[in-house]
Amino acid sequence: MLKWKHTYWYLLVFAVCFITSYSIEDGIRAHYDGSNAMITYVLGVIPNFLPAIGLCAILHVIIPQIVKFSKLSLEITRPHLMSMLAGQITLIILEFRQQFIPYETFDWHDIYWTLFGGILFMLLSHLMEFQSKSQFA
């Protein structure tokens, strides 16, 4: 069986999340008539949930590279947590900023689903870490 480095999996998660989010937002959501309240709700929050996972995944790949090539002598002991916090803070700030932009809407549900996406990222990253440790045991 082909063994991928964790970096490839995180890049794949990033790509799938953002392609799916873009497709839903510009394809399905833009043309949906709103006849079902549950579908309307899911189509409204999925562009927050999926990027929360994808952004954390790409930051998990990028942050260690930035630290490695910087002149800082900083050791990242928990890259999963650092990338999740950076992604979550960024997305939540972007959501709060919508209060001050005309024609944009602030919604607490978007923040909740952003947090759920971050939690799912942490669960997936810990699962990957556990699986890689159990392969070598």
C-alpha positions as a Markdown table, in Angstrom:
| # | Residue | x | y | z |
|---|---|---|---|---|
| 1 | Met | 0.0 | 0.0 | 0.0 |
| 2 | Leu | 1.2 | 3.5 | -0.8 |
| 3 | Lys | 2.2 | 5.4 | 2.2 |
| 4 | Trp | 1.8 | 9.2 | 2.0 |
| 5 | Lys | 3.6 | 11.6 | 4.2 |
| 6 | His | 1.3 | 13.5 | 6.5 |
| 7 | Thr | 2.0 | 16.7 | 4.6 |
| 8 | Tyr | 0.3 | 15.2 | 1.5 |
| 9 | Trp | -2.8 | 14.3 | 3.5 |
| 10 | Tyr | -3.0 | 17.8 | 4.9 |
| 11 | Leu | -2.7 | 19.3 | 1.4 |
| 12 | Leu | -5.4 | 17.0 | 0.1 |
| 13 | Val | -7.7 | 18.0 | 3.0 |
| 14 | Phe | -7.1 | 21.6 | 2.2 |
| 15 | Ala | -7.8 | 21.2 | -1.5 |
| 16 | Val | -10.9 | 19.1 | -1.0 |
| 17 | Cys | -12.3 | 21.5 | 1.6 |
| 18 | Phe | -11.8 | 24.6 | -0.5 |
| 19 | Ile | -12.9 | 23.2 | -3.8 |
| 20 | Thr | -16.0 | 21.8 | -2.2 |
| 21 | Ser | -16.8 | 25.0 | -0.3 |
| 22 | Tyr | -16.3 | 27.1 | -3.5 |
| 23 | Ser | -18.5 | 24.7 | -5.5 |
| 24 | Ile | -21.3 | 24.8 | -2.9 |
| 25 | Glu | -21.2 | 28.5 | -2.5 |
| 26 | Asp | -21.0 | 29.5 | -6.1 |
| 27 | Gly | -22.8 | 26.6 | -7.7 |
| 28 | Ile | -25.4 | 25.1 | -5.5 |
| 29 | Arg | -26.1 | 28.0 | -3.0 |
| 30 | Ala | -26.3 | 30.7 | -5.6 |
| 31 | His | -29.0 | 28.8 | -7.5 |
| 32 | Tyr | -31.0 | 27.3 | -4.7 |
| 33 | Asp | -34.6 | 28.5 | -4.3 |
| 34 | Gly | -34.7 | 28.2 | -0.5 |
| 35 | Ser | -37.7 | 25.9 | -0.4 |
| 36 | Asn | -36.3 | 23.8 | 2.5 |
| 37 | Ala | -35.1 | 25.6 | 5.7 |
| 38 | Met | -32.7 | 22.9 | 6.7 |
| 39 | Ile | -31.0 | 22.8 | 3.3 |
| 40 | Thr | -30.8 | 26.6 | 3.3 |
| 41 | Tyr | -29.2 | 26.5 | 6.8 |
| 42 | Val | -26.6 | 23.9 | 5.8 |
| 43 | Leu | -25.8 | 25.8 | 2.6 |
| 44 | Gly | -25.4 | 28.9 | 4.7 |
| 45 | Val | -22.9 | 27.5 | 7.2 |
| 46 | Ile | -20.9 | 25.0 | 5.1 |
| 47 | Pro | -18.7 | 27.8 | 3.6 |
| 48 | Asn | -17.6 | 28.4 | 7.2 |
| 49 | Phe | -17.2 | 24.8 | 8.3 |
| 50 | Leu | -15.2 | 23.5 | 5.4 |
| 51 | Pro | -12.7 | 26.4 | 5.2 |
| 52 | Ala | -12.2 | 26.0 | 9.0 |
| 53 | Ile | -10.9 | 22.5 | 8.4 |
| 54 | Gly | -9.0 | 23.4 | 5.2 |
| 55 | Leu | -7.3 | 26.5 | 6.6 |
| 56 | Cys | -6.1 | 24.6 | 9.7 |
| 57 | Ala | -4.7 | 21.9 | 7.4 |
| 58 | Ile | -2.7 | 24.2 | 5.2 |
| 59 | Leu | -1.4 | 26.2 | 8.2 |
| 60 | His | -0.3 | 22.8 | 9.7 |
| 61 | Val | 2.0 | 22.5 | 6.6 |
| 62 | Ile | 3.1 | 26.1 | 6.3 |
| 63 | Ile | 3.8 | 27.2 | 9.9 |
| 64 | Pro | 6.6 | 24.7 | 10.5 |
| 65 | Gln | 8.2 | 25.7 | 7.2 |
| 66 | Ile | 8.1 | 29.4 | 8.1 |
| 67 | Val | 9.6 | 28.7 | 11.5 |
| 68 | Lys | 12.3 | 26.5 | 10.0 |
| 69 | Phe | 13.5 | 29.1 | 7.6 |
| 70 | Ser | 13.1 | 32.1 | 9.9 |
| 71 | Lys | 15.9 | 33.3 | 12.1 |
| 72 | Leu | 13.9 | 32.6 | 15.2 |
| 73 | Ser | 15.0 | 29.7 | 17.4 |
| 74 | Leu | 11.4 | 28.6 | 18.0 |
| 75 | Glu | 10.4 | 25.0 | 18.5 |
| 76 | Ile | 6.9 | 24.0 | 17.7 |
| 77 | Thr | 5.9 | 21.3 | 20.0 |
| 78 | Arg | 2.2 | 21.1 | 19.1 |
| 79 | Pro | 1.8 | 22.1 | 15.4 |
| 80 | His | -1.8 | 20.8 | 15.4 |
| 81 | Leu | -2.9 | 23.1 | 18.2 |
| 82 | Met | -0.9 | 26.1 | 16.8 |
| 83 | Ser | -2.4 | 25.7 | 13.3 |
| 84 | Met | -5.9 | 25.2 | 14.6 |
| 85 | Leu | -5.7 | 28.3 | 16.8 |
| 86 | Ala | -4.3 | 30.5 | 14.0 |
| 87 | Gly | -7.0 | 29.3 | 11.6 |
| 88 | Gln | -9.8 | 29.7 | 14.0 |
| 89 | Ile | -8.7 | 33.2 | 15.2 |
| 90 | Thr | -8.4 | 34.3 | 11.6 |
| 91 | Leu | -11.8 | 33.1 | 10.5 |
| 92 | Ile | -13.6 | 34.4 | 13.5 |
| 93 | Ile | -12.0 | 37.9 | 13.1 |
| 94 | Leu | -13.2 | 37.8 | 9.4 |
| 95 | Glu | -16.7 | 36.9 | 10.6 |
| 96 | Phe | -16.8 | 39.8 | 13.2 |
| 97 | Arg | -15.5 | 42.2 | 10.6 |
| 98 | Gln | -18.6 | 41.6 | 8.5 |
| 99 | Gln | -20.6 | 43.7 | 10.9 |
| 100 | Phe | -18.9 | 46.8 | 9.6 |
| 101 | Ile | -19.0 | 46.0 | 5.8 |
| 102 | Pro | -22.1 | 47.1 | 3.9 |
| 103 | Tyr | -24.1 | 44.2 | 2.4 |
| 104 | Glu | -22.3 | 41.6 | 4.6 |
| 105 | Thr | -24.0 | 39.8 | 7.4 |
| 106 | Phe | -22.7 | 38.7 | 10.8 |
| 107 | Asp | -24.1 | 35.4 | 12.0 |
| 108 | Trp | -23.3 | 33.5 | 15.2 |
| 109 | His | -24.0 | 30.3 | 13.5 |
| 110 | Asp | -21.1 | 30.9 | 11.2 |
| 111 | Ile | -18.8 | 31.2 | 14.2 |
| 112 | Tyr | -20.2 | 28.0 | 15.8 |
| 113 | Trp | -19.6 | 26.1 | 12.6 |
| 114 | Thr | -16.1 | 27.5 | 12.2 |
| 115 | Leu | -15.4 | 26.2 | 15.7 |
| 116 | Phe | -16.9 | 22.8 | 14.9 |
| 117 | Gly | -14.6 | 22.7 | 11.8 |
| 118 | Gly | -11.6 | 23.4 | 14.0 |
| 119 | Ile | -12.6 | 20.7 | 16.4 |
| 120 | Leu | -13.0 | 18.2 | 13.6 |
| 121 | Phe | -9.5 | 19.2 | 12.3 |
| 122 | Met | -8.0 | 18.4 | 15.7 |
| 123 | Leu | -9.8 | 15.1 | 15.8 |
| 124 | Leu | -8.6 | 14.2 | 12.4 |
| 125 | Ser | -5.0 | 15.3 | 13.1 |
| 126 | His | -4.9 | 13.3 | 16.3 |
| 127 | Leu | -6.3 | 10.3 | 14.5 |
| 128 | Met | -3.6 | 10.5 | 11.9 |
| 129 | Glu | -0.9 | 10.9 | 14.6 |
| 130 | Phe | -2.3 | 7.9 | 16.4 |
| 131 | Gln | -2.4 | 5.8 | 13.3 |
| 132 | Ser | 1.2 | 6.6 | 12.3 |
| 133 | Lys | 2.4 | 5.7 | 15.8 |
| 134 | Ser | 0.4 | 2.4 | 15.8 |
| 135 | Gln | 2.0 | 1.4 | 12.4 |
| 136 | Phe | 5.5 | 1.5 | 13.9 |
| 137 | Ala | 4.6 | -0.2 | 17.2 |
